[in-house]
Amino acid sequence: MKKVTRTVLSPLLMLLLISLASCSKDKDGELGPGGYVPADMAGQWLHGTFAMANYWGYDGSYQGNPSELSVAFDFKPSGHFEMFLIIMANDYGCRTEALTNLKGKVEFNEAAKTFTITPTEGNYRGYYSCASNRNFNRKATAQELQEQKKTYSYEFTEDGKWLMINGSSFKATSW
């Protein structure tokens, strides 16, 4: 009985796995045709800064850093990218945050040491702790996406540990 069950279940299990895999969407394909990403650039890159000071409330409670800035790129071998820009300011207990997320095609020009991003979708989010009626979370308009098409210069540091994009240092990372 065990032998018969295994013989029947194995092909059924394989059929189920194949059908599930074929139903999954190719997320990069949804962004349109990709560009070109060199092998040494494929992956996730992060640049971040934060203030060296902290805010503490009069009651001794931690109020956070006064400011933060972080930019991250995820370059996919398919020629697509995802970019995140996060800006935060904390002023006298009022926290303001902005998040931009862009996705689309990226094209590297290794001879010129540049890459151009062409976003095909994006999202903007704003958060204001002291003025919550001004919070927003919306998709980028077609005009905004067109305005976000940009060309960046890049190079690696001599030791190869840092990627410099428009003069800012990025470190390989994963998330």
N, C-alpha and C positions, 0 to 999 in steps of 0.2 A: 504494500500500500504506500509506504514512504517513497519508493522509487517512482511510482506512477504520479504521485503528487508533485514531486520535484520535476519530473519531465514535463508536466502540464504547466506548472507555475513559472518555470524559468522562461519559456517563450512568451507567456503572458506578461511577465514582469518586464522583459526586454521590449515588448511592443508598447507597453505603457510608458516606459522611460523614453523611447524614441518619439512617441507622439507628444509627450510633454516638452521635450527639447525642441521639436519642430514648431510648437505653438509659441515659444518664447520670442519676444520681439527683439530685433537688433536695434538697440537704442541709438548707436552711432548712425545707422542707416536712416533713422528717422530725421536726422539733421541734414540730409542731403549728401551728395558726394563729398568725400574728404579730400584733403590736400596731401602734403608730404611732411612727414616728421622723421628726422634722422634718428637712428637707433639710440644714440647717446642723449637725445633730448626727450625721448618717450618716458613718461612717468610724471610724478607729482613733485612740484617745486613750491617752496614756501618762503615768503619774505614777511617778517613781522617786527614791529616795534611796540614798545610800551613805555610809559613814563616810569622813571626810577622812584617816584614818590607815591604815596598812598594817602587816601583820605580816611580819616577816622572821625566818627560822630562824637558829639559831646558826651554821649553816654558810653563811649568806649567801643561802639560797634564798628566793624569794618565797613567802609563805604565804597571801596574799590579803587582801581587806578584812575588817575585823572584823564588819561587818554590812551588809546590803542589804535594801531593801524596794521593791517595785515592784508597781503595780496597772495593769492595762490593760483597756480596754473596746473592743470592736469592735461598733458599732451598725450594723446592716444596714438598708437601705431597706425590706426585707420586714417589719420589725417584730420582728426577732430580734436577739439579742445573744450575745456570747461575752465572758467575763470571766476574767482571769488574775490571781492573787495569788501573788507569790513573796516569801518571807522567807528570809533566810540569816544565820546567825551563825557566826563563826569564833572559837573560844575555845581558845587554847593548842594550836593544831594540829588541833583537832577541829572539823569542819565539820558544821553542822546546816542542812538545807534543808527547806522546806515549799512545796509547789506545790498550789494549788487552781485548777481549771478548771471553769467553769460555762457552760452554754448554755441558751437558752430564749427566752421571749417578753419584750419590753420595751414598755412603754407610757409615752409622754411626755405630760405635762399642761403645755402651754406657758403657760397662764394662771397656774398655781401655781408654775411653774419647778421641776417635779419629774419624776422618772421612776421607774417601778417595774419591777424585774426579777423574773420568775417563772421560775426554772430548771426545766427538764424533764430535764436530765441533767447529770452532773458527775463529777469525778474528784479524788481526794486522793492526794498522794504525799509521803512523808517519807523523808529520807535522813540517815543518821547515820554519818559516816566512822569514828568511834571505837566504834560499837556497831551494826555492820551487821546483827546479828540482830534489830534493831528497825526496819529499813527496811520500808516498805510502799508499795503502789501499788494502790488500790482504787476502785471506783465508789462514788459517793455513794448513800446509802440514800434511800428515798422521804421519810422523816422529815427527813433532813438537807436535802434539796432544799426541802421545805416551810419549814424554818427559815431558809433562805437567801433567801426572798422578802423583798425590802427596797425601801424607797422612799428615794431620794436627792434632795437639792436641788441645783440647778445654776444657774450664771449665767456669762456671759462677762465678762472684764475689759473696762474701758473701751476699751482699744486693740484688743480683739478677738483678741489673740494667744493668750490662755490661757482654758481652760474650767475653772471652779471647780466641783468636785463635793464637797459637804459640807465646803467650806473648803480642800480640797487642790487644787493646781494641776495640770492635765493639758494636755499639748501634743499637737496633731494630729501623727500619725506614720503610718508604713506599715511593714508587715513582710511 
